[in-house]
Amino acid sequence: MEDSDNESNISADSLQYEAGAVTEKDVAKGLTNRGYSASGTELVYLDLCLVNKNLTNISLLENYEYLQHLDVSNNKLTNIDVMSKLKYLLSVNASNNLLTALPPLSLPLNLLSADFSHNNIYDTSHVGQVTSLLNLNLDHNEITNIYGLMDAPI
């Protein structure tokens, strides 16, 4: 009897979601604008809005590689590493979060517009790797030196 109680506790624990992690239900509610994948063979959602959800983890979004527009503003995100998996992303709004840096290889190479305002960003060195970037908002951050933007067309 004791073993079956432990097994049910383990399975119940494995079903619990990490507090602050985006869920499939959150994603389903925020998806809009259906279109076709890059190959033109799949019908996919292109836009995702996850505003003001108290999110701390959006790693689940790696399963949505065809997203073109992502809004994760007004959350508690400390990193956006998942963006490296979203190779078709054209715009992102990650304003009003807890970001301190934009880590290497985290920004999609075709990104046109990015809003990282109202964070705690102090490191801009990797933004310049995105040569397609036309609009970049870094207002109200902790930036003391601007570097890494020499090759960016902004």
Salt bridges, closest charged atoms under 4 A:
none
